[in-house]
Amino acid sequence: MNEVDKKLREEAEKMQSIQLPQDLEARLRSALDDRPRKKQNGWKVALAAAAVFLILGSFQYPALAYYGKKIIGAEDVMNGTLQDLNEAGMGQVIDQTYSLGEGKKITIDGVIVDENQFILYYTLHDAKGVEEGDTWEPGDLTGFLTREYMISAKTVVSEDRKELKGEIRYDPPNAFAKELTIHLDHYKNDEWVKGKKLTFNYRPDQALQTKFKQGINKTVTFDNGSITFKSITATPTITVIKGKMKLDEEINDPLGEIELIADGKALEWQGSGSSSNLGLSVDIELEFDALPHDLNNLELVVKAFPVKEKADISVPLSASETFKVNDQNVMVKKSGVKDGQAFLTIESEDGLRLDGVSIKTESGTVKLDHTTGDEYTKRDGEAIHERTLLFDTKDEPQSLIVKGISYMKTYDKHIDIQ
């Protein structure tokens, strides 16, 4: 190595080790704003700037990406995967502020986008404090051949309640949309009112690249239906599996016991969605965390699926009672009349549901009106679900009648994804 190369390498190593002060950006901006304006020699400035970027580019100076691309202040509402992408400068900084009047303003901080989703980060500032009954929130997203509706939202309010950080997820906009508009909604006096339109520039070419996308086309059958897993789309922000589910009858929460296993570890469940077709056939989407790097093995596991069965159960309610349903204990903890309604408070293992519920009183049979309460506790390693059943009668309940049950049946079916 000659002396010139040696010197260049030494200088590069020094630059890589430099620790920039946290307030550097603010100090530089302040200094630039305060200095007097001078007429510059254009070609010299351009040449100097080109030289600086050439040097920094050659040495891959990390601070350049950090100060140029990181979405500042959004960490509180990001999950771990999105925080990593933001730290790596993979988001698009918008940093555009709009006045809302009365000491309020909103800043569109930035977006992170890939084929699976468009995630927007914003900050709501309110000098008087963010009030629960009077707030602003981004709603629909529009642009060229684009109209997307909010899929989910997450917010965090500062301790002094003067700042709210938000994350809102949409389906991705059209690939040719270079300008997007957020339609701001205003919640006031217990109702949503359409508010302002916030328009900002967007770079569709900076969307993150999909890791892989392929068909699965495998079907798992159950006692009362089936699921065909059709495809998987893995992007840097999330992993989405699409399919179709067919059921013999309507079932609550059928997708909760499906896992995506990457190299022996279950990926974090992000959510699910469905859209109904004719009959009991529905299109489904399962969402999991992003896949790890250097993946060797990937499989879907259907641990359990809900099953419905007919039953003919009658339980006397003279005192606290425990009875068996599908080898599971169900306890009636207490019963009586309160606030003009008969009630039963029951405990059962998580996943068990009683159908066709009614009570017998001295005046006759009364069907279940509604259920309230939803408390979970752990007991002997099992999740115990407690809820209260309410009946529209002032008569004391004498017995509990159950005509059907729904429960999670273990299947443990595995699908390898090549």
C-alpha positions as CSV (number, residue, x, y, z in Angstrom):
1,M,0.0,0.0,0.0
2,N,1.5,3.4,-1.0
3,E,1.5,6.4,1.4
4,V,-1.4,8.1,-0.2
5,D,-3.7,5.1,0.1
6,K,-2.5,4.6,3.7
7,K,-3.4,8.2,4.6
8,L,-6.8,8.0,3.0
9,R,-7.6,4.8,4.9
10,E,-6.5,6.4,8.2
11,E,-8.7,9.4,7.6
12,A,-11.6,7.2,6.7
13,E,-11.2,5.3,10.0
14,K,-11.1,8.6,11.9
15,M,-14.3,9.8,10.2
16,Q,-16.1,6.5,11.0
17,S,-15.3,6.9,14.7
18,I,-16.5,10.5,15.0
19,Q,-19.4,10.7,17.5
20,L,-21.7,13.6,16.6
21,P,-23.4,15.6,19.3
22,Q,-27.1,15.0,19.6
23,D,-28.0,18.7,18.9
24,L,-25.7,19.0,15.9
25,E,-28.4,19.4,13.4
26,A,-30.3,22.1,15.4
27,R,-27.0,24.0,15.9
28,L,-26.1,23.9,12.2
29,R,-29.6,25.1,11.2
30,S,-29.4,27.9,13.7
31,A,-26.0,29.0,12.5
32,L,-27.1,29.0,8.9
33,D,-30.3,31.0,9.6
34,D,-28.3,33.6,11.6
35,R,-25.4,34.2,9.2
36,P,-25.7,37.2,6.7
37,R,-26.6,36.3,3.2
38,K,-23.8,36.7,0.6
39,K,-23.7,36.3,-3.1
40,Q,-21.9,33.0,-3.8
41,N,-19.8,32.1,-6.7
42,G,-22.1,29.3,-8.1
43,W,-19.5,27.0,-9.7
44,K,-17.2,27.1,-6.7
45,V,-20.0,26.2,-4.3
46,A,-21.1,23.3,-6.5
47,L,-17.6,22.1,-6.9
48,A,-17.0,22.1,-3.1
49,A,-20.3,20.4,-2.4
50,A,-19.5,17.7,-5.0
51,A,-16.1,17.1,-3.4
52,V,-17.6,16.8,0.1
53,F,-20.3,14.3,-1.1
54,L,-17.6,12.4,-3.1
55,I,-15.5,12.0,0.0
56,L,-18.4,11.1,2.3
57,G,-19.7,8.7,-0.3
58,S,-16.3,7.0,-0.7
59,F,-16.0,6.4,3.0
60,Q,-19.7,5.5,3.5
61,Y,-20.1,8.1,6.3
62,P,-23.0,6.8,8.5
63,A,-24.2,10.2,9.8
64,L,-25.2,11.3,6.3
65,A,-28.0,8.7,6.1
66,Y,-29.0,9.2,9.7
67,Y,-29.5,13.0,9.4
68,G,-30.9,12.7,5.9
69,K,-33.5,10.0,6.3
70,K,-34.4,9.0,9.8
71,I,-38.0,9.9,10.9
72,I,-37.3,11.8,14.1
73,G,-39.5,11.1,17.1
74,A,-41.6,8.2,15.8
75,E,-39.8,5.5,17.9
76,D,-42.5,5.5,20.6
77,V,-45.2,4.2,18.2
78,M,-42.9,1.9,16.1
79,N,-42.5,-1.8,16.8
80,G,-39.0,-3.3,16.8
81,T,-38.9,-4.1,13.1
82,L,-39.9,-0.7,12.1
83,Q,-37.5,0.9,14.5
84,D,-34.7,-1.0,12.9
85,L,-35.7,0.1,9.4
86,N,-36.0,3.7,10.6
87,E,-32.5,3.6,12.2
88,A,-31.2,2.3,8.9
89,G,-32.7,5.3,7.1
90,M,-35.2,3.2,5.1
91,G,-38.1,5.6,5.6
92,Q,-39.1,8.7,3.7
93,V,-38.9,11.9,5.8
94,I,-41.8,14.4,5.1
95,D,-41.4,16.8,8.0
96,Q,-44.3,19.1,6.8
97,T,-46.3,21.1,9.4
98,Y,-49.8,22.5,9.0
99,S,-51.6,24.9,11.3
100,L,-54.9,23.9,12.7
101,G,-55.7,27.1,14.6
102,E,-56.1,27.8,18.3
103,G,-52.5,26.8,19.1
104,K,-52.8,23.5,17.3
105,K,-50.7,22.1,14.5
106,I,-50.0,18.8,12.9
107,T,-46.7,17.6,11.4
108,I,-46.5,14.7,8.9
109,D,-43.2,13.3,10.0
110,G,-42.6,10.6,7.4
111,V,-43.7,7.3,5.9
112,I,-42.4,3.8,5.5
113,V,-43.7,2.0,2.5
114,D,-43.5,-1.4,0.8
115,E,-45.7,-3.7,-1.2
116,N,-47.7,-4.8,1.8
117,Q,-48.4,-1.5,3.5
118,F,-48.1,2.3,3.7
119,I,-47.3,3.5,7.2
120,L,-47.6,7.2,8.1
121,Y,-46.2,8.9,11.2
122,Y,-47.5,12.2,12.5
123,T,-47.2,14.5,15.5
124,L,-50.1,16.5,16.8
125,H,-49.1,19.6,18.8
126,D,-51.6,21.4,21.1
127,A,-50.4,24.2,23.4
128,K,-53.6,23.8,25.5
129,G,-53.2,20.0,25.8
130,V,-54.5,17.1,23.7
131,E,-58.1,16.5,24.8
132,E,-59.8,13.1,24.4
133,G,-63.1,14.7,23.3
134,D,-61.5,17.2,20.9
135,T,-58.8,15.9,18.7
136,W,-57.6,15.7,15.1
137,E,-56.6,12.5,13.3
138,P,-55.5,11.6,9.7
139,G,-58.3,9.7,7.9
140,D,-58.5,8.7,4.2
141,L,-55.4,8.7,2.0
142,T,-55.9,9.9,-1.6
143,G,-53.7,10.6,-4.7
144,F,-53.4,9.6,-8.3
145,L,-55.7,6.5,-8.8
146,T,-55.5,6.2,-5.0
147,R,-58.1,6.1,-2.2
148,E,-57.1,4.1,0.8
149,Y,-58.9,3.8,4.1
150,M,-57.2,3.5,7.5
151,I,-56.5,-0.1,8.4
152,S,-55.2,0.5,12.0
153,A,-53.9,3.3,14.2
154,K,-51.7,3.7,17.2
155,T,-51.1,6.8,19.3
156,V,-49.0,7.9,22.3
157,V,-49.5,11.1,24.3
158,S,-46.7,12.9,26.1
159,E,-46.7,13.3,29.8
160,D,-47.7,17.0,29.6
161,R,-50.4,16.1,27.0
162,K,-49.2,18.8,24.7
163,E,-48.0,16.3,22.0
164,L,-49.4,13.2,20.4
165,K,-47.4,10.8,18.3
166,G,-49.4,8.7,15.9
167,E,-48.9,5.7,13.5
168,I,-51.5,5.0,10.8
169,R,-51.5,2.0,8.4
170,Y,-53.0,1.9,4.9
171,D,-52.7,-0.3,1.9
172,P,-50.0,1.0,-0.5
173,P,-50.9,3.9,-2.8
174,N,-50.8,3.6,-6.6
175,A,-47.2,3.2,-7.9
176,F,-47.5,6.4,-10.0
177,A,-48.8,8.6,-7.2
178,K,-46.2,11.3,-6.6
179,E,-48.4,13.5,-4.5
180,L,-50.6,12.3,-1.7
181,T,-53.3,13.9,0.4
182,I,-54.3,13.0,4.0
183,H,-57.9,13.9,4.8
184,L,-57.8,15.1,8.4
185,D,-60.8,14.3,10.6
186,H,-61.8,16.3,13.6
187,Y,-63.5,14.6,16.6
188,K,-65.5,17.1,18.6
189,N,-68.8,16.9,20.6
190,D,-68.9,13.1,20.3
191,E,-68.8,13.0,16.5
192,W,-66.3,12.9,13.6
193,V,-66.3,15.9,11.2
194,K,-64.3,16.1,8.0
195,G,-61.5,18.6,8.4
196,K,-58.5,19.8,6.4
197,K,-56.7,18.2,3.5
198,L,-52.9,17.9,3.9
199,T,-51.0,17.3,0.7
200,F,-47.3,16.3,0.5
201,N,-44.8,15.0,-2.0
202,Y,-44.2,11.2,-2.1
203,R,-41.5,9.1,-3.8
204,P,-43.0,5.8,-4.9
205,D,-39.5,4.8,-6.2
206,Q,-38.3,4.8,-2.6
207,A,-40.7,2.1,-1.5
208,L,-38.8,-0.9,0.1
209,Q,-38.2,-3.9,-2.0
210,T,-40.2,-7.1,-1.4
211,K,-38.0,-9.9,0.0
212,F,-40.0,-12.7,-1.8
213,K,-43.5,-13.5,-3.0
214,Q,-44.7,-16.9,-4.0
215,G,-47.6,-19.3,-4.0
216,I,-48.5,-21.8,-1.3
217,N,-51.7,-23.4,-2.6
218,K,-52.2,-25.9,0.2
219,T,-55.4,-26.8,2.0
220,V,-56.0,-27.8,5.6
221,T,-59.4,-29.4,6.4
222,F,-61.2,-29.3,9.7
223,D,-64.4,-30.9,11.2
224,N,-66.5,-28.0,10.0
225,G,-64.6,-26.3,7.2
226,S,-61.2,-25.7,5.5
227,I,-58.6,-23.1,4.8
228,T,-56.6,-22.9,1.5
229,F,-53.4,-20.9,2.0
230,K,-52.8,-19.3,-1.4
231,S,-49.7,-17.0,-1.2
232,I,-47.1,-15.3,0.9
233,T,-45.7,-11.9,0.4
234,A,-42.7,-11.1,2.6
235,T,-41.6,-7.4,2.8
236,P,-39.2,-5.6,5.1
237,T,-42.1,-4.3,7.3
238,I,-44.4,-7.3,7.5
239,T,-45.3,-10.8,6.2
240,V,-48.7,-11.3,4.7
241,I,-50.3,-14.7,3.9
242,K,-53.5,-14.7,1.8
243,G,-56.0,-17.5,1.5
244,K,-59.6,-18.6,1.4
245,M,-61.7,-20.1,4.3
246,K,-64.8,-22.2,3.8
247,L,-67.1,-22.9,6.8
248,D,-70.1,-25.1,7.3
249,E,-71.5,-22.5,9.8
250,E,-70.4,-19.2,11.3
251,I,-67.6,-19.3,13.8
252,N,-66.1,-16.6,16.0
253,D,-62.3,-15.9,15.8
254,P,-61.3,-18.9,13.7
255,L,-57.7,-17.7,12.9
256,G,-56.3,-17.1,16.4
257,E,-54.3,-20.4,16.6
258,I,-52.3,-20.2,13.3
259,E,-48.6,-19.5,13.6
260,L,-45.8,-18.7,11.1
261,I,-42.6,-20.5,12.3
262,A,-39.2,-19.2,11.0
263,D,-36.3,-21.3,11.9
264,G,-38.1,-22.8,14.8
265,K,-39.4,-19.5,16.3
266,A,-42.9,-18.2,16.0
267,L,-43.1,-14.8,14.4
268,E,-45.1,-12.1,16.3
269,W,-48.8,-12.0,15.2
270,Q,-49.7,-8.6,13.7
271,G,-53.3,-9.2,12.9
272,S,-55.8,-10.7,10.5
273,G,-58.6,-9.6,8.2
274,S,-61.3,-11.2,6.1
275,S,-63.8,-10.2,3.4
276,S,-67.0,-12.2,2.9
277,N,-67.9,-13.8,-0.4
278,L,-71.2,-15.5,-1.2
279,G,-72.2,-18.0,1.5
280,L,-69.7,-18.9,4.2
281,S,-66.6,-18.5,2.0
282,V,-64.3,-15.7,3.0
283,D,-61.0,-14.3,1.7
284,I,-58.5,-14.0,4.6
285,E,-55.2,-12.3,5.3
286,L,-52.9,-13.3,8.1
287,E,-50.2,-10.7,9.2
288,F,-47.0,-11.6,11.0
289,D,-43.7,-9.8,11.7
290,A,-41.1,-9.4,9.0
291,L,-39.0,-12.5,8.3
292,P,-35.5,-12.7,9.8
293,H,-32.4,-12.5,7.7
294,D,-30.6,-15.6,6.5
295,L,-33.8,-17.7,6.8
296,N,-33.4,-21.5,6.4
297,N,-36.8,-22.9,7.2
298,L,-40.4,-21.5,7.2
299,E,-43.6,-23.2,8.0
300,L,-47.3,-22.5,8.8
301,V,-48.7,-24.3,11.8
302,V,-52.5,-24.6,12.4
303,K,-52.4,-25.5,16.1
304,A,-56.2,-25.5,16.7
305,F,-59.5,-24.5,15.0
306,P,-62.9,-23.8,16.5
307,V,-65.5,-26.6,16.5
308,K,-69.2,-26.3,17.1
309,E,-71.3,-29.1,18.6
310,K,-74.8,-29.5,19.8
311,A,-75.4,-30.0,23.6
312,D,-78.2,-30.6,26.0
313,I,-77.0,-29.3,29.4
314,S,-79.2,-28.2,32.3
315,V,-77.5,-27.1,35.6
316,P,-79.4,-26.3,38.8
317,L,-78.4,-22.9,40.4
318,S,-79.2,-23.4,44.0
319,A,-75.6,-22.6,44.8
320,S,-72.2,-22.3,43.1
321,E,-72.0,-25.1,40.5
322,T,-69.3,-26.7,38.4
323,F,-70.1,-28.8,35.4
324,K,-68.2,-30.5,32.6
325,V,-68.3,-29.4,28.9
326,N,-66.0,-31.3,26.5
327,D,-63.8,-32.4,29.4
328,Q,-63.4,-28.7,30.5
329,N,-64.7,-27.4,33.8
330,V,-67.2,-24.6,33.7
331,M,-68.0,-22.9,37.1
332,V,-71.1,-20.8,37.8
333,K,-69.5,-18.5,40.5
334,K,-72.6,-16.6,41.4
335,S,-76.1,-15.9,40.2
336,G,-79.0,-13.7,41.2
337,V,-80.8,-10.5,40.2
338,K,-79.2,-7.0,40.1
339,D,-80.3,-3.7,38.7
340,G,-83.5,-5.3,37.4
341,Q,-81.7,-8.1,35.5
342,A,-81.0,-11.7,36.2
343,F,-77.3,-12.6,35.9
344,L,-74.8,-15.5,36.0
345,T,-71.1,-15.0,36.4
346,I,-69.2,-18.0,34.9
347,E,-65.6,-19.2,34.6
348,S,-64.2,-21.4,31.8
349,E,-61.0,-22.2,30.0
350,D,-60.1,-19.8,27.2
351,G,-61.6,-20.9,23.9
352,L,-64.8,-22.4,25.2
353,R,-68.0,-20.7,24.2
354,L,-71.6,-21.7,25.3
355,D,-74.3,-21.4,22.6
356,G,-78.1,-21.4,22.8
357,V,-77.9,-20.2,26.5
358,S,-81.0,-19.5,28.5
359,I,-82.2,-19.7,32.2
360,K,-85.2,-21.2,33.7
361,T,-87.2,-19.1,36.2
362,E,-90.5,-19.6,38.0
363,S,-92.1,-17.6,35.2
364,G,-90.6,-19.7,32.4
365,T,-87.5,-19.8,30.1
366,V,-85.6,-16.6,29.3
367,K,-82.9,-16.4,26.6
368,L,-79.5,-14.7,27.0
369,D,-79.8,-11.0,26.4
370,H,-76.0,-10.1,26.3
371,T,-72.7,-10.8,27.9
372,T,-70.5,-8.3,29.7
373,G,-67.1,-8.4,31.3
374,D,-64.0,-10.1,29.7
375,E,-61.4,-10.9,32.4
376,Y,-58.6,-13.3,31.9
377,T,-56.4,-14.9,34.7
378,K,-53.8,-17.6,34.8
379,R,-54.5,-20.7,36.9
380,D,-52.3,-23.8,36.9
381,G,-50.8,-22.7,33.6
382,E,-54.3,-22.3,32.0
383,A,-55.9,-19.1,30.8
384,I,-59.3,-18.7,32.6
385,H,-62.0,-16.6,31.1
386,E,-64.6,-14.9,33.4
387,R,-67.7,-13.2,32.0
388,T,-71.2,-12.3,33.2
389,L,-74.4,-13.4,31.4
390,L,-77.4,-11.0,31.6
391,F,-81.0,-11.9,31.1
392,D,-84.0,-9.6,30.7
393,T,-86.0,-10.7,33.7
394,K,-86.4,-9.8,37.3
395,D,-87.0,-13.4,38.3
396,E,-84.4,-15.4,40.2
397,P,-82.6,-17.9,37.9
398,Q,-83.2,-21.5,38.9
399,S,-81.2,-23.4,36.3
400,L,-78.8,-22.8,33.4
401,I,-79.7,-24.3,30.0
402,V,-77.0,-24.8,27.2
403,K,-78.0,-26.1,23.7
404,G,-74.6,-25.9,22.0
405,I,-70.8,-25.4,22.6
406,S,-67.9,-24.0,20.6
407,Y,-64.3,-24.9,21.5
408,M,-60.8,-25.0,20.1
409,K,-60.0,-28.4,18.8
410,T,-56.3,-29.3,18.5
411,Y,-55.2,-30.2,14.9
412,D,-51.4,-29.3,14.9
413,K,-51.2,-29.3,11.1
414,H,-47.9,-28.2,9.4
415,I,-47.3,-26.7,6.0
416,D,-43.7,-26.2,4.7
417,I,-43.2,-23.1,2.7
418,Q,-40.3,-23.8,0.2
